Amino acid sequence: MTIDPGGGPSSAGLGGELLDLALSAHGAIGWRFDFADRKITWMPGMDVLLDMPGATDEAVRDRLTELIEPWAAAADPPAWPQDIDLEQPIITAQGETRLLHLRARAFGDRRTGGLIGLMREVTGLHRDRQALEDLAGRYRLLAELSPDAICVHQDGIIKYANPAMSSILGAESCEWLLGRRVTDFMAPQSVVEMRKRLKMLTADGTAMPRTHAHLQRVDGTAVPVEVVAVHTTWDGRPAVQVIGRDITTQKTAEAALRYQAALVQHVNNAIIATSREGVVTSWNPAAETVYGVPAEQALGRHVEALVGAPLRPEALVAEGGVTEAVHRHRDGTSLVVRISAAEMDSGFVLVCADETARRQAEQDFATVVAALDEGVIVVGSTGTIEAVNPAAERIAASSAAEIIGTSPGSWPLFDEAGTPMRPDEHPAMVTRRTGKQQNSRVIRFTRADGRNTWLAVTARSLNPQDSPPHKVVISFSDITESRAARERLEYEATHDPLTGLANRTLVLRHLGAARRRTLPMAVLFIDLDNFKRINDSLGHGVGDEVLRIAGNRLVRATPGEALVGRLGGDEFVILVHCEGSHAVLRRLSERLLAALTEPIHVQGRQLHVNGSIGVVLAGPDDTRSAQDLLRDADVAMYKAKAHGGGRCTFFDVDLRKRVQRHMVLEQDLRHAVRRGQLWVAYQPVVDLRTERTVSVEGLLRWWHPLHGAVSPGEFIPLAEESDLINPIGAHMLREATSRVAAARERHDLDLHLNANLSPRQLEDPELQDHVQQALAESGLPSHALCLEITENAIMQDPEAATRVLTALRELGIGLAIDDFGTGYSSLAQLRQLPLDIVKIDRTFITDLGSSDELEVIVAGIVAMAHAIGLGVVAEGIETAAQLAIIRDLGCDQGQGYYLGKPAPMDWLFPRTAGRR
């Protein structure tokens, strides 16, 4: 039967023929099923398609109905998709399974519609598809298991990568690579070449010629690969499949081969290959150099003719393969050659090392060693001496026959302390056992003739790479004379040439060594009292003898283990170990002072000296350095000297604090003038008859930014000790004369200035110039200036003081002696000095009114001063009663807190005050 596409059961004309042709071209048979009457119709050939050739229409209808019944039973045209597909298997009469593909479409509704469809056999198609799937599976398995790296990239993006590719690139997995750019995994130098080669892939199936490139791993390292690229298709679009092979091992092997070839071409040894008959088949450049024969002339000739000596490679191999012989250069000169021979498949290979230069060097070296002044001994691995040079024989006072065969461990050696060395401590034995070099070990050696010799010994391993026991070469020099000279120099460098005692260097070294051993140590710093007077009056010769005697007495008075040293001048130091007892150290100090105070007889004179001792005790936990301990002992000594000398003082924490403050203030005082911290206060001096202020005494003051007001009693001694008193005194004089001159002008006053002079200023050769300059710059009349000098300053050197005061008096200024009564002078002595005023010290004024004796003394001073034409000023008046007594005793002037405290000039004479 035929199917009418328009709905009828039959069709005719061109349209029907075209439909039949189209269906037959695809092997399809049309069919139709009506819903209303459940009638099925089909096109010719359905019986064959159903494997029922020649069957009745009834049989064909039943079979067809059976196939489409599931659709017919559930047909609901409105809910159906436009097309319905179904594959149904059927069993043929021969028992084979055939697969039929049914495709249908519903039309109309349940009353007027039905199904119209096509049926065709797809058994072969299904079989082909399965074959393709099997082929694809096998290809995928091959790709996954391939040792070659495979990847597919499309538009530069990786679409597929097998495990080998993932391994080469060092990726976490194949999937990690997907979607990444292929150029991310290519070395930069390979990218341009890759892109140029990819342009050659113009059609599906074309391949890029095999080439080398470098991939770049995830960690950035490059991998050399051999790659092939093929144009392919991926998801229907052009792509490139790349197959690569890691050739790192191949490259390494090629490099090794190149290295071996280069080695043969560039080694210094001649490498010669021969046939089994001894004919040369290879002759490297080194052979050309060694024997002077070019390769083109050597090839094909017998090796003996080329080396100028008998040479049978086969016999050499049989005898062990190594020998030494004398060969000839082409020019006839002799060559000492070490030959190594080895057999190969085609013949033999000979390695000929030219030993001529080495042998000559050995001979030269032996000549040099024989000529050395330094002894050289070679100790074999067995521990016995194998060779000696003539210098070793001379130094050891033994012949080579007596030395060779002995062991260095049997020699009598001693260390620098004189302790015998055990055999295993000998430098040669240490190096033989450990291989470590022993450098310039100083050793005392007893020669065969019994004389002791000092040696500087060095021991080295001949072959440090060898395993113990090592062969050792020992070199040594006789340093007996140089050591004696060095000891003399060391003694001179560490001892005082005058007394022979330890000098500062040795004291510090000894003290530092003791501190490192954490031993309790006492440092006694000794300074001779008034030694300068001996030097100045009797000369340095006498002074040196006194120092030698004092040093000897200190040595005799100290324990035997103590170290006595002279630091310089009249300063000595004693270092003694003790248990930290102050009482023990005080007794030792007293014994030292007693020894010093014994009369000293020098050049017919009997002299007496004493000393001041500063003591520092350092326990095991004391962290002070040797310099610090000396410094602290020096500080304690100065404290003892400040209390009159002839005693000892222990250093303590409070003293350290005072010293530290002393140091800080001294440094700051150097900058005080520049920083404007020094100023002058003025204390009124009152005429006791008129009760008017006739003078002011300029008193230097220091306002420290950190410590506030610093007492003059503290910073004036600092200035005197540090030589700052002269510039500070000159500054103070300029400041005071300027202020007093201004006050005289502003208030029309006949005001005088009293200024103190330090004893150190009397020694300043520029003092007169400073005074003259201050007067000239300020405009103060010279008669309005009075300089005050203490009694003790004058009495230290009356003659020098007289010269200085006379020069000052010539400037027209006044001179006063300050603190009179505290020294050892008398008015009779003062009469010889160019003085104008005597200032009675405050100690005589304080107790006036309670002591009749003081009134008598003060009255006597006033009377005698007036008798020789000197004015008298009383210092330290603090009460009305004292003022009344002083006035009654006839003093001319007075000053003190009762009459006026030191203050700035503007406080004493305000600018608004009227003229007087």
C-alpha positions in Angstrom: 0.0 0.0 0.0 1.0 3.6 -0.5 0.7 6.6 1.9 -0.7 9.9 0.8 1.2 12.7 2.5 -1.9 14.9 2.3 -3.9 12.4 4.2 -5.1 9.9 1.6 -4.0 6.3 1.4 -2.5 6.7 -2.0 -0.7 9.3 -4.0 0.0 9.7 -7.7 1.8 12.1 -9.9 5.3 13.7 -9.7 5.0 14.6 -6.0 4.4 11.0 -5.0 7.3 9.8 -7.1 9.6 12.3 -5.6 8.5 11.2 -2.1 9.1 7.5 -3.0 12.5 8.4 -4.4 13.5 10.3 -1.2 12.4 7.6 1.1 14.1 4.9 -0.9 17.3 6.9 -0.9 17.4 6.7 2.9 16.1 3.1 3.1 13.0 4.3 4.9 9.4 2.9 4.6 6.5 5.2 5.4 3.4 4.2 7.5 0.2 5.7 8.9 -2.0 5.0 11.9 -5.5 6.5 12.3 -6.8 7.1 15.8 -10.5 6.7 15.0 -10.5 3.3 13.4 -7.0 2.2 14.5 -6.2 1.4 10.9 -2.6 1.0 9.8 -1.3 1.5 6.3 2.3 1.4 4.9 4.4 1.8 1.8 5.8 -1.1 -0.2 8.8 -2.9 1.2 7.6 -3.0 4.8 7.6 -6.8 4.7 11.2 -6.9 3.8 12.2 -4.3 6.4 10.4 -6.4 9.1 12.2 -9.5 7.9 8.9 -10.9 6.6 9.4 -11.1 2.8 6.3 -12.3 1.0 4.2 -12.2 4.2 0.5 -11.3 4.0 -0.8 -7.9 4.8 -2.4 -9.2 7.9 0.9 -10.6 9.2 2.7 -7.4 8.4 -0.1 -5.3 10.0 0.1 -7.3 13.2 3.9 -7.0 13.4 3.7 -3.3 12.7 0.9 -2.8 15.2 3.0 -4.5 17.8 5.9 -2.1 17.2 3.8 1.1 17.3 1.3 0.0 19.9 3.0 1.9 22.8 2.6 5.2 20.8 -0.9 4.4 19.7 -2.1 3.5 23.2 -0.7 6.7 24.8 -1.2 9.1 21.9 -2.4 12.5 23.0 -1.7 14.8 20.1 -1.9 18.1 21.9 0.7 17.0 24.5 3.0 15.2 22.0 6.3 16.7 20.8 6.4 17.5 17.2 8.6 14.5 16.4 8.8 11.1 18.2 11.9 8.7 17.8 12.1 5.1 18.8 14.6 2.3 18.2 13.2 -1.2 18.4 15.2 -4.5 18.0 13.7 -7.4 16.2 14.9 -11.0 16.0 15.2 -12.4 12.4 14.3 -15.9 11.4 18.0 -16.7 11.5 18.2 -15.6 15.1 20.0 -12.3 14.4 19.1 -9.0 16.0 18.2 -6.2 13.8 17.6 -2.6 14.9 14.8 -0.6 13.5 14.5 3.2 13.9 10.9 4.5 14.0 10.2 8.3 13.6 6.6 9.5 13.8 4.6 12.8 14.1 1.0 13.2 15.3 -1.6 15.1 13.3 -5.2 16.2 13.9 -7.0 15.2 17.1 -8.2 12.0 18.7 -11.2 11.8 16.4 -9.8 12.9 13.1 -6.1 12.6 13.5 -3.5 9.9 13.7 0.2 9.1 13.4 2.3 9.3 10.3 5.9 7.9 10.4 8.9 6.4 8.8 10.8 3.2 9.6 14.3 2.2 8.5 16.9 -0.3 9.6 19.9 1.2 11.4 21.7 -2.0 12.4 24.7 -1.2 10.2 24.7 2.4 11.3 24.6 1.4 14.9 27.4 -1.0 14.3 29.5 1.7 12.6 28.8 4.2 15.5 29.9 1.6 18.0 33.0 0.9 16.0 33.7 4.6 16.0 33.2 4.8 19.8 35.5 1.8 20.3 38.1 3.5 18.1 37.8 6.7 20.0 38.1 4.9 23.3 41.2 3.1 22.1 42.7 6.3 20.9 41.9 8.0 24.2 43.5 5.1 26.1 46.5 5.3 23.9 46.8 9.1 24.5 46.3 8.7 28.2 49.0 6.0 28.5 51.4 7.5 26.0 54.8 8.3 27.3 54.8 11.2 24.9 53.2 14.4 26.0 50.0 15.2 24.0 47.9 18.2 24.1 45.3 19.9 21.8 45.0 23.6 21.7 42.4 25.7 19.9 42.8 29.4 19.4 45.8 29.2 21.7 43.7 27.7 24.6 44.5 24.2 25.9 41.5 21.8 25.3 43.1 18.5 26.1 46.3 17.3 27.8 47.4 13.8 28.7 49.1 12.8 32.0 52.5 12.8 30.3 52.1 16.5 29.4 50.9 17.3 32.9 54.0 15.5 34.3 56.4 17.4 32.0 54.9 20.7 32.9 54.8 19.9 36.6 51.1 20.6 36.8 48.8 19.4 39.6 46.6 17.4 37.1 45.6 17.4 33.4 42.4 19.2 34.3 44.5 22.0 35.9 45.9 22.8 32.4 42.6 23.0 30.6 41.5 26.5 29.6 45.0 28.0 30.0 47.0 29.6 27.3 49.5 27.3 25.6 52.1 30.1 25.5 52.0 30.2 29.3 53.9 26.9 29.2 56.5 27.8 26.5 59.8 29.3 27.1 59.9 32.9 25.7 62.6 32.1 23.2 60.4 29.3 21.7 57.1 31.3 21.3 58.1 33.2 18.1 59.4 30.1 16.3 56.2 28.1 17.3 53.9 30.8 15.9 55.8 30.9 12.7 55.6 27.1 12.3 51.9 26.9 13.1 51.2 29.1 10.1 52.3 26.1 8.0 49.3 24.1 9.2 46.8 25.2 6.6 44.6 22.1 6.2 43.3 19.2 8.3 45.9 16.5 8.6 48.9 18.6 7.7 51.8 18.3 10.1 54.6 20.6 11.2 58.2 19.3 10.7 59.7 17.7 13.8 61.6 20.4 15.7 63.1 21.2 19.1 61.7 23.7 21.6 61.6 24.5 25.3 58.6 24.2 27.4 58.3 26.1 30.7 57.2 24.2 33.8 54.9 25.6 36.4 57.9 26.4 38.6 59.5 28.4 35.8 62.2 25.9 34.8 62.7 25.1 31.1 62.4 21.6 29.6 63.9 20.7 26.2 61.4 18.7 24.1 61.2 17.4 20.6 57.7 18.3 19.2 55.4 17.6 16.2 52.2 19.6 15.6 49.3 18.3 13.5 46.3 20.2 12.2 43.1 18.5 13.5 39.5 19.2 14.5 38.0 19.7 18.0 34.3 20.1 18.4 33.9 20.7 14.7 36.4 23.6 14.7 40.1 23.7 13.6 42.7 22.9 16.3 46.3 21.9 16.7 47.4 18.6 18.3 51.0 18.7 19.7 53.0 15.7 20.5 56.2 16.3 22.5 59.0 14.2 24.0 61.2 15.2 26.9 64.8 15.1 25.5 66.6 16.2 28.7 68.4 12.9 29.0 69.2 13.0 25.3 70.6 16.5 25.7 72.6 15.4 28.7 74.0 12.5 26.8 74.8 14.7 23.8 76.5 17.2 26.1 78.5 14.4 27.7 79.6 13.2 24.3 80.6 16.7 23.3 82.4 17.1 26.6 84.3 13.8 26.0 85.2 14.9 22.5 86.3 18.3 23.7 88.2 16.6 26.5 90.1 14.5 24.1 90.8 17.6 21.9 91.8 19.9 24.7 93.4 17.8 27.5 97.1 18.3 28.1 97.9 14.6 27.8 98.5 13.0 24.4 95.6 10.5 23.6 96.6 8.0 20.9 94.3 5.3 19.4 96.0 2.4 17.6 94.9 -0.7 15.8 95.9 -4.1 17.3 99.0 -3.9 15.1 100.0 -0.6 16.7 99.1 1.6 13.7 97.8 5.0 14.8 94.1 5.6 14.1 93.6 8.8 16.2 96.1 11.5 17.3 94.7 14.4 19.4 96.1 18.0 19.4 98.0 17.3 22.7 99.9 14.5 21.0 100.8 16.9 18.2 102.2 19.3 20.9 104.0 16.6 23.0 105.7 14.9 20.0 105.8 17.7 17.5 104.0 15.6 14.8 100.8 16.9 13.1 97.8 14.5 13.1 97.7 14.2 9.3 101.3 12.9 9.4 100.8 10.6 12.3 97.7 8.7 11.1 98.5 5.4 9.5 102.0 5.2 10.9 103.2 2.8 13.6 103.2 4.4 17.1 106.9 3.4 17.8 108.1 5.5 14.8 106.2 8.5 16.2 107.3 8.3 19.9 110.9 7.4 19.1 111.0 4.4 21.5 109.7 0.8 21.6 106.0 0.7 22.4 103.9 -2.4 22.1 100.3 -1.6 23.4 99.3 -5.2 23.7 102.4 -6.1 25.8 101.9 -3.0 27.9 98.3 -3.9 28.7 99.4 -7.5 29.6 101.9 -6.0 32.1 99.4 -3.9 33.9 98.7 -1.0 31.5 101.0 1.7 33.2 104.6 2.4 32.7 107.1 5.2 32.4 109.6 5.6 29.6 111.8 8.0 27.8 110.3 9.1 24.4 111.7 11.5 21.8 110.3 14.7 20.5 110.4 15.2 16.7 113.4 17.5 17.2 115.2 14.8 19.1 114.9 16.1 22.7 114.1 13.6 25.4 110.7 13.4 27.0 109.9 11.6 30.3 106.4 10.1 29.6 104.0 8.3 31.9 102.0 5.9 29.7 98.6 4.3 30.5 97.2 1.7 28.0 93.7 0.2 27.7 92.2 -2.2 25.3 89.2 -1.5 23.1 87.3 -3.4 20.5 89.2 -2.0 17.5 92.6 -1.9 19.2 94.2 0.1 22.0 94.1 3.6 23.4 97.2 5.2 25.0 97.3 8.2 27.3 100.8 9.7 27.4 101.4 12.3 30.1 104.5 14.4 29.6 106.3 14.3 33.0 109.4 16.1 31.8 108.5 19.5 33.4 107.4 17.8 36.6 110.6 15.8 36.9 112.6 18.9 36.3 110.5 20.8 38.9 111.1 18.0 41.4 114.8 18.2 40.9 114.7 22.0 41.2 112.5 21.7 44.4 115.0 19.2 45.9 117.8 21.6 45.2 115.8 24.5 46.8 114.9 22.4 49.9 118.5 21.4 50.3 119.6 25.1 50.2 117.0 26.3 52.8 118.1 27.7 56.1 114.8 26.2 57.5 114.8 22.6 58.5 112.5 20.3 56.6 111.6 16.7 57.7 109.2 14.3 56.0 107.3 11.8 58.2 105.8 8.8 56.5 102.4 7.3 57.2 104.1 4.8 59.5 105.2 7.6 61.8 108.9 7.4 61.1 111.1 10.0 59.4 111.8 9.4 55.7 113.8 12.4 54.6 115.6 15.4 56.1 117.3 18.4 54.5 120.8 19.7 55.5 119.3 22.5 57.6 117.5 20.0 59.7 120.7 18.1 60.3 122.5 21.4 61.3 119.7 22.6 63.7 119.3 19.2 65.3 123.0 18.7 65.5 122.5 15.2 64.1 123.2 13.5 60.8 120.6 12.3 58.3 121.5 8.7 59.1 120.8 9.4 62.8 117.5 11.1 62.1 115.9 9.0 59.4 114.0 6.0 60.8 113.3 7.6 64.1 109.9 8.9 65.3 109.4 12.6 66.1 107.5 11.5 69.1 110.8 10.2 70.6 112.4 13.7 70.5 112.7 15.6 73.8 110.4 18.6 73.3 109.1 21.2 75.8 106.3 23.8 75.5 106.9 27.5 76.2 106.2 27.0 79.9 109.0 24.4 80.0 106.6 21.4 80.5 107.7 18.2 78.7 105.4 17.4 75.8 103.9 13.9 75.5 104.6 12.1 72.2 101.0 12.4 71.1 101.2 16.2 71.6 104.1 16.7 69.2 103.0 18.8 66.2 103.9 16.1 63.7 102.0 13.5 65.6 98.9 15.7 65.9 98.9 16.4 62.1 99.6 12.7 61.4 96.6 11.7 63.5 94.1 14.5 62.5 95.4 16.0 59.2 95.1 19.5 60.8 97.9 21.9 60.2 100.0 23.1 63.1 101.2 26.6 62.5 104.3 28.2 64.1 104.3 26.2 67.3 107.0 27.5 69.6 108.8 24.6 71.1 112.1 24.1 73.1 114.2 21.2 71.7 117.1 19.6 73.4 119.7 18.8 70.8 122.0 15.8 70.7 124.8 18.0 72.1 122.7 18.9 75.1 122.1 22.5 74.1 118.5 23.8 74.3 117.2 25.4 71.1 113.9 27.3 70.6 112.1 26.3 67.4 109.2 27.7 65.5 107.5 24.5 64.1 104.9 24.1 61.4 103.5 20.7 60.4 101.3 20.1 57.4 99.8 17.0 55.8 101.4 16.2 52.4 98.0 15.0 51.1 95.1 16.5 53.1 92.6 14.4 51.1 94.1 11.2 52.3 92.7 9.3 55.3 94.7 9.1 58.5 97.4 8.4 59.3 98.8 11.2 57.1 102.2 11.7 55.7 103.5 14.9 57.3 106.1 17.5 56.3 107.6 19.4 59.2 109.4 22.7 58.7 111.2 24.5 61.6 113.5 27.5 62.2 115.9 28.2 65.0 114.5 31.2 66.8 116.7 31.0 69.9 118.4 34.4 69.3 115.3 36.2 68.0 113.4 34.9 71.0 116.0 36.2 73.4 115.9 39.6 71.6 112.1 39.5 71.7 112.1 38.7 75.5 114.4 41.7 76.0 112.1 43.9 74.0 109.1 42.5 75.8 110.8 43.3 79.2 111.6 46.8 78.1 108.1 47.3 76.8 106.5 46.2 80.1 108.9 47.5 82.7 109.8 50.9 84.0 113.4 51.7 83.0 114.1 53.7 86.1 112.9 51.3 88.9 112.7 48.0 87.0 109.1 47.7 88.2 106.1 46.8 86.0 104.9 49.7 83.9 101.4 50.7 83.1 101.1 48.2 80.2 102.1 45.2 82.3 99.9 46.4 85.2 96.9 46.6 83.0 97.6 43.3 81.4 98.1 41.6 84.7 95.0 43.2 86.1 92.9 42.2 83.1 94.1 38.6 83.3 93.2 38.5 86.9 89.7 39.9 86.2 89.1 37.2 83.5 89.9 34.6 86.1 87.4 36.2 88.4 89.9 36.3 91.3 89.4 38.8 94.1 91.9 41.7 93.6 92.9 44.8 95.4 94.4 47.8 93.7 96.5 50.2 95.8 97.3 53.4 94.0 100.2 55.2 95.7 101.3 58.8 95.1 104.3 60.3 96.9 103.4 63.5 98.8 105.3 66.7 98.0 107.7 64.8 95.7 107.6 67.8 93.3 109.4 69.9 95.9 112.3 67.4 95.9 112.6 67.5 92.2 112.3 71.3 92.0 114.8 72.0 94.8 117.3 69.2 94.5 117.1 68.2 90.8 115.8 65.3 88.8 118.9 63.2 89.6 118.0 63.2 93.3 114.4 62.7 92.4 115.1 59.6 90.3 117.1 58.1 93.1 114.3 58.7 95.6 111.9 57.0 93.2 114.2 53.9 92.9 114.5 53.7 96.7 110.7 54.1 97.1 110.0 51.4 94.6 112.4 49.0 96.3 110.8 49.7 99.7 107.3 49.0 98.3 108.5 45.7 96.8 110.0 44.6 100.2 106.8 45.6 102.1 104.3 43.7 99.8 103.5 40.0 99.7 105.6 37.9 97.3 102.7 37.2 94.9 101.8 40.9 94.6 102.7 42.9 91.5 104.4 46.3 92.1 104.4 48.8 89.3 105.3 52.4 88.5 102.7 54.2 86.3 104.9 57.3 85.8 106.1 60.3 87.8 105.7 59.5 91.5 102.7 57.2 91.0 103.0 53.6 92.0 100.5 50.8 92.0 100.3 47.4 93.8 98.0 44.6 92.7 97.4 42.0 95.4 95.1 39.0 95.7 93.1 39.1 98.9 90.0 37.9 100.6 88.2 41.3 100.5 89.0 42.3 104.1 89.3 46.1 104.6 91.3 45.5 107.8 93.9 43.4 106.0 94.3 46.0 103.2 94.5 48.8 105.8 97.3 47.1 107.6 99.1 46.5 104.3 98.7 50.2 103.5 100.0 51.2 106.9 103.0 49.0 106.3 103.7 50.6 102.9 103.4 54.1 104.4 105.7 53.2 107.2 108.3 51.9 104.7 108.0 55.1 102.7 108.5 57.4 105.6 111.8 56.0 106.7 114.6 58.5 106.1 116.2 58.4 102.6 119.9 59.3 102.3 120.8 60.7 98.9 124.0 62.6 98.1 124.7 63.3 101.7 121.2 64.5 102.3 118.5 63.0 104.6 115.1 63.2 102.9 111.7 62.3 104.1 108.8 61.3 101.9 105.3 60.1 102.6 102.5 58.9 100.4 98.8 58.8 99.8 97.1 55.5 99.0 93.8 54.9 97.2 92.4 51.4 97.5 89.9 49.7 95.2 88.6 46.2 96.1 87.3 44.2 93.1 85.3 41.0 93.8 84.6 38.1 91.4 81.4 39.7 90.2 82.9 43.2 89.6 82.4 44.2 85.9 84.8 47.1 85.9 87.7 47.0 83.4 91.3 47.2 84.3 91.3 50.9 83.3 88.2 51.5 85.4 89.8 50.0 88.5 93.0 52.1 88.1 90.9 55.2 87.6 88.8 54.5 90.7 92.0 53.8 92.8 93.4 57.1 91.5 90.3 58.9 92.6 90.5 57.3 96.1 94.2 58.4 96.3 93.3 62.0 95.5 90.7 61.9 98.3 93.4 60.7 100.7 95.7 63.5 99.5 92.9 66.0 99.9 92.7 65.0 103.6 96.3 65.9 104.1 98.1 62.9 102.7 100.0 60.2 104.6 96.9 58.0 104.7 94.8 55.5 102.7 91.3 55.9 101.5 88.9 53.2 100.1 86.9 53.8 97.0 83.1 53.6 97.5 79.9 54.2 95.7 79.4 57.7 97.0 82.9 58.6 95.9 82.2 57.2 92.5 79.1 59.3 92.3 81.0 62.4 93.2 83.7 61.5 90.7 81.0 61.0 88.0 79.5 64.4 88.9 82.9 65.9 88.9 83.6 64.6 85.3 80.2 65.8 84.0 80.6 69.2 85.6 84.2 69.5 84.3 83.0 68.8 80.7 80.0 71.2 81.0 82.2 73.9 82.5 84.2 74.0 79.3 81.2 75.3 77.5 79.6 77.4 80.2 81.1 80.7 79.1 80.0 80.2 75.5 76.5 79.1 76.6 76.1 82.1 78.9 75.7 80.0 82.1 78.4 81.9 84.1 77.5 85.3 85.6 78.9 87.6 88.3 77.2 88.5 91.6 78.4 91.6 93.5 78.6 91.8 97.3 78.8 95.3 98.8 81.9 96.4 100.8 80.9 99.1 103.3 83.0 101.9 104.7 82.5 101.5 108.5 82.9 105.2 109.1 80.5 106.5 106.6 78.3 103.4 106.2 78.4 103.8 102.5 79.1 101.2 99.9 82.5 102.0 98.5 83.3 98.7 96.7 81.7 95.5 95.4 83.4 92.1 95.4 82.7 90.3 92.1 81.8 86.6 92.8 81.5 84.1 90.0 78.3 82.1 89.8 77.2 79.1 87.6 73.7 78.3 86.8 73.7 74.8 85.3 70.7 73.9 83.1 70.4 70.4 84.8 71.9 70.8 88.2 70.8 74.4 88.9 73.1 76.6 90.9 76.5 75.0 91.3 78.5 76.1 94.3 81.7 78.0 93.6 83.4 75.8 96.2 82.7 72.9 93.8 83.3 74.4 90.3 86.2 76.8 91.1 88.5 73.8 92.1 87.3 72.1 88.9 88.4 75.0 86.9 91.7 75.2 88.6 92.4 71.4 88.1 91.4 71.4 84.5 93.3 74.6 83.5 90.0 76.4 82.8 90.5 79.0 85.5 92.6 81.3 83.3 90.0 81.7 80.4 87.1 81.8 83.0 88.9 84.3 85.2 89.6 86.5 82.2 85.9 86.3 81.2 84.8 87.1 84.7 87.2 90.2 84.9 85.9 91.6 81.6 82.3 91.1 82.7 82.8 92.6 86.1 84.8 95.7 85.0 82.3 96.4 82.4 79.3 96.3 84.8 81.1 98.3 87.5 82.2 100.9 85.0 78.6 101.2 83.7 77.2 101.6 87.3 79.8 104.3 88.1 78.7 106.2 85.0 75.0 105.7 85.4 74.8 106.6 89.1 77.8 108.9 89.3 79.5 106.7 91.9 83.1 106.4 93.0 82.6 102.6 93.1 85.5 100.2 93.3 85.6 96.5 92.1 87.3 93.7 94.1 88.1 90.6 92.0 89.6 87.4 93.2 92.7 85.8 91.6 93.2 82.0 91.7 96.7 80.7 92.6 96.7 79.2 89.0 96.1 82.6 87.6 99.3 83.9 89.2 101.1 81.4 87.0 99.5 82.7 83.8 102.0 84.7 81.8 99.2 86.6 80.1 97.5 87.7 83.4 98.9 91.3 83.1 97.6 91.5 79.5 94.1 90.3 80.5 93.9 92.9 83.3 95.1 95.7 81.1 92.6 94.6 78.3 89.7 94.5 80.7 90.4 98.0 82.0 90.8 99.4 78.5 87.6 97.8 77.1 85.4 98.7 80.1 86.8 102.2 80.7 87.1 101.4 84.5 90.0 103.5 86.0 92.8 101.3 87.2 92.7 102.7 90.7 89.0 101.5 90.9 90.2 97.8 90.6 91.5 95.8 93.4 92.7 92.2 92.9 92.5 89.8 95.9 95.0 86.9 96.3 94.7 84.3 99.0 97.4 84.1 101.7 98.2 80.4 100.8 98.6 81.2 97.1 101.3 83.8 98.0 103.1 81.6 100.5 103.5 78.7 98.0 106.1 80.7 96.2 106.6 84.1 97.7 109.3 85.2 95.3 107.2 84.4 92.2 104.1 85.9 93.8 106.1 89.1 94.4 107.1 89.4 90.8 103.6 89.0 89.5 102.0 91.4 92.1 104.7 94.0 91.3 103.9 93.8 87.6 100.1 94.2 88.4 100.8 97.1 90.7 102.5 98.9 87.9 99.1 99.0 86.1 97.9 101.3 89.0 95.5 98.8 90.5 95.1 97.9 94.2 96.1 94.5 95.7 94.6 92.8 98.7 95.5 89.6 100.6 92.4 87.5 101.1 91.5 85.0 103.9 94.3 86.4 106.1 95.0 84.3 109.2 94.4 80.9 107.6 97.9 80.4 106.3 101.4 80.6 107.6 102.3 84.2 106.7 102.9 87.1 109.0 102.5 90.8 108.7 106.2 91.1 108.6 106.3 88.8 105.5 103.4 90.7 103.9 105.3 93.9 104.4 107.7 92.7 101.6 104.7 92.5 99.2 103.1 95.3 97.2 99.8 95.1 99.0 97.1 97.7 99.9 94.5 95.8 101.9 94.3 93.0 104.4 91.1 91.0 104.5 90.6 89.2 107.8 89.1 85.7 107.2 85.5 85.1 108.4 86.7 82.5 110.9 87.9 85.3 113.1 84.7 87.3 112.8 82.1 84.5 113.4 82.8 84.1 117.2 83.4 87.7 118.0 81.5 88.7 121.2 81.9 85.2 122.7 85.7 85.1 122.7 87.9 87.8 124.2 90.9 86.1 122.6 89.5 86.6 119.1 88.9 90.3 119.8 92.5 90.7 120.9 93.8 88.9 117.8 91.6 91.0 115.5 92.6 94.2 117.2 96.3 93.1 116.8 95.8 92.4 113.1 94.2 95.8 112.6 96.8 97.7 114.5 99.8 96.0 112.8 98.2 96.4 109.3 97.6 100.1 110.0 101.2 100.4 111.2 102.5 99.3 107.8 100.1 101.3 105.9 97.5 98.7 104.9 93.8 99.0 105.0 91.7 96.4 106.8 88.5 94.7 105.7 86.6 92.3 107.9 84.8 89.5 106.1 81.7 87.5 107.2 79.8 90.1 109.2 76.4 88.5 109.9 75.1 90.3 112.9 74.8 93.8 114.3 76.9 92.8 117.3 79.7 91.7 115.1 79.5 95.0 113.1 79.7 97.0 116.3 82.8 95.1 117.6 84.5 95.4 114.2 83.8 99.1 114.1 85.1 99.5 117.7 88.3 97.5 116.8 89.1 100.1 114.1 88.5 98.1 110.9 88.2 100.3 107.9 85.7 98.3 105.9 83.4 95.4 106.2 81.4 92.9 104.2 79.0 90.1 105.0 75.4 89.0 104.7 74.4 91.6 107.4 75.7 94.4 105.2 74.5 92.9 101.9 74.3 89.6 100.1 75.8 88.9 96.7 73.4 90.0 94.0 73.2 91.1 90.4 74.4 94.7 89.8 71.0 95.9 88.9 69.6 94.7 92.2 72.3 96.7 94.1 72.0 99.8 91.9 68.6 99.8 90.1 68.5 101.6 86.8 65.7 103.9 88.1 67.7 104.9 91.2 68.7 108.6 91.4 72.3 109.8 91.0 74.2 110.1 94.2 
